[in-house]
């Protein structure tokens, strides 16, 4: 997990509502086989909470979708044996990602090993 400032962006729910999202800046630099991991286009729809990245998925709220990658070549200061979860703010980007597809992240490369869909409780 990274440390430092967060970037404010937007998240598109599976129902096409736009909500606020705070992510580490490098999350938005991930590239999935040539498709950038951009934030959704705002502004946020009124009446919705922000999407959550770190709360337990057992709690209430909008729990953002993400992919898990295994490293082929890990970036500096990352363990090549570890897995990394990358949240994907735009549904069309998430839908286009396939298991086994290539991911570029902070100068490293990896492979998508799982996809976890959005959960709203």
C-alpha positions as CSV (number, residue, x, y, z in Angstrom):
1,X,0.0,0.0,0.0
2,X,1.3,3.4,-0.9
3,X,1.6,6.3,1.5
4,X,1.1,10.0,0.9
5,X,-1.5,12.3,-0.6
6,X,-4.7,11.1,-2.1
7,X,-6.2,12.3,-5.4
8,X,-9.9,13.1,-5.6
9,X,-11.7,11.7,-8.6
10,X,-15.0,10.2,-9.5
11,X,-16.3,6.6,-9.6
12,X,-19.0,5.3,-12.0
13,X,-21.3,2.7,-10.3
14,X,-22.6,-0.2,-12.2
15,X,-25.9,1.7,-12.4
16,X,-24.1,4.7,-14.1
17,X,-24.3,7.0,-11.0
18,X,-21.3,9.2,-10.4
19,X,-19.9,9.4,-6.9
20,X,-16.8,10.8,-5.3
21,X,-13.7,8.6,-4.8
22,X,-10.3,9.2,-3.2
23,X,-7.4,7.1,-4.5
24,X,-3.6,7.1,-4.4
25,X,-2.4,9.0,-7.5
26,X,-0.6,5.9,-8.9
27,X,-3.9,4.0,-9.1
28,X,-4.9,6.2,-12.0
29,X,-1.6,5.6,-13.8
30,X,-2.3,1.8,-14.2
31,X,-2.6,0.7,-17.8
32,X,-4.6,-2.4,-18.7
33,X,-3.4,-3.6,-22.1
34,X,-3.4,-0.1,-23.5
35,X,-6.4,1.2,-21.6
36,X,-5.7,3.9,-19.0
37,X,-7.3,3.6,-15.6
38,X,-8.8,7.0,-15.6
39,X,-11.4,8.3,-13.1
40,X,-15.0,8.7,-14.2
41,X,-16.2,12.1,-15.5
42,X,-17.9,14.2,-12.8
43,X,-19.7,15.9,-11.2
44,X,-21.1,13.5,-8.6
45,X,-24.8,12.8,-8.5
46,X,-26.5,14.2,-5.4
47,X,-27.7,11.8,-2.7
48,X,-25.0,9.2,-2.9
49,X,-22.1,8.5,-0.5
50,X,-18.5,8.3,-1.7
51,X,-17.2,5.0,-2.9
52,X,-15.1,3.1,-0.4
53,X,-11.8,1.5,-1.0
54,X,-10.6,0.5,2.4
55,X,-13.7,-0.3,4.5
56,X,-14.8,-3.9,5.0
57,X,-17.0,-5.1,2.2
58,X,-19.3,-6.4,4.9
59,X,-20.3,-2.9,5.9
60,X,-22.8,-0.5,4.3
61,X,-21.9,1.7,1.4
62,X,-20.5,1.6,-2.2
63,X,-17.5,-0.8,-2.3
64,X,-15.5,-0.1,-5.5
65,X,-14.7,-2.8,-8.0
66,X,-11.0,-3.9,-8.4
67,X,-8.7,-6.3,-10.1
68,X,-5.9,-8.3,-8.4
69,X,-2.6,-8.6,-10.2
70,X,0.4,-10.9,-9.8
71,X,3.8,-9.4,-10.8
72,X,5.9,-10.5,-13.8
73,X,8.3,-7.7,-12.9
74,X,7.5,-5.7,-9.8
75,X,8.2,-2.0,-9.5
76,X,11.0,-0.8,-7.2
77,X,10.1,-1.4,-3.5
78,X,7.4,-4.0,-4.3
79,X,7.7,-7.7,-3.5
80,X,7.6,-9.7,-6.7
81,X,5.9,-12.6,-4.8
82,X,3.0,-10.3,-3.7
83,X,-0.3,-9.5,-5.2
84,X,-1.7,-6.0,-5.7
85,X,-5.3,-4.8,-5.9
86,X,-6.0,-1.9,-8.2
87,X,-9.4,-0.2,-8.1
88,X,-11.0,0.6,-11.4
89,X,-13.3,3.7,-11.4
90,X,-14.9,3.3,-14.9
91,X,-17.2,0.3,-15.5
92,X,-16.4,0.0,-19.2
93,X,-12.7,-0.3,-18.3
94,X,-13.4,-3.0,-15.8
95,X,-15.6,-4.9,-18.2
96,X,-12.9,-4.8,-20.9
97,X,-10.2,-6.3,-18.5
98,X,-9.8,-10.1,-18.9
99,X,-8.1,-12.6,-16.7
100,X,-4.5,-13.0,-17.8
101,X,-4.4,-9.6,-19.4
102,X,-1.2,-7.4,-19.0
103,X,-1.1,-4.5,-16.5
104,X,1.6,-1.8,-16.4
105,X,1.9,-0.1,-13.0
106,X,4.7,2.2,-11.8
107,X,7.2,0.8,-14.2
108,X,6.4,-2.8,-13.4
109,X,4.3,-5.3,-15.3
110,X,1.8,-8.0,-14.1
111,X,-1.0,-10.2,-15.0
112,X,-4.7,-9.9,-13.9
113,X,-5.4,-12.9,-11.7
114,X,-8.9,-12.0,-10.4
115,X,-11.7,-9.4,-10.8
116,X,-13.9,-8.4,-7.9
117,X,-17.1,-6.6,-8.8
118,X,-18.7,-3.6,-7.2
119,X,-20.8,-4.2,-4.1
120,X,-23.4,-1.9,-2.7
121,X,-25.0,-2.6,0.6
